[in-house]
Amino acid sequence: MGLLGDAWDYIVAYVIDLVHPYQYVVACCLLIPVIWFLFEAISFAYHATFG
């Protein structure tokens, strides 16, 4: 990728290093809206299918 790819790798590594102590907190914060969205989508599909 050249210069941009190297910079991106550095930024990603820095961010991972920064959040590493809080990885579980970050993971939970990211997962909660995803799980909620999936639950809403499944609920909507269920009601749309079965009334």
N, C-alpha and C positions, 0 to 999 in steps of 0.2 A: 504493500500500500504506500510505501515511502514515508515521508515526513508525517503526514496526517495519521497514518496507521500507527506509527510509533508513538505519537502524542496521545492517541486514543488509548493504546495499551497502557501507557503511563498513567493517564487519568483514571481508567478503570481500576488499575492496581492500587492507586492512591485511595480511591473511594472505598474499595473492598477493605483496605487496611484501616481506613477511618471507621467504618461501621462494624468491623470484625467483633469488637467486644459486645456490640449491641445487635448482633446478627439475628438473634431470636426475636427481639423486639421489632426489628425492621421486617423480618419475615412475617410476623403476625400482623403488622400494620398493612403489609401488602396483601396478605391472604384474606383478611377479613372482608374487604370489599369484593374480592373475587368470589369468595364463597357465598356472600350475600347475593351477588348478581346471579350466580348459578342457581341458587335457591329460588330467586324470583323468576328466573327464566323457566325452570322446571315447573314451578307452581302455575305460571301462566299457561304453559303448554298443557299441563294436566287439566286445568279448567277449560281451556279452549277445546280439548279433545273430548272430555267427559261431561262438560257442562258444570 
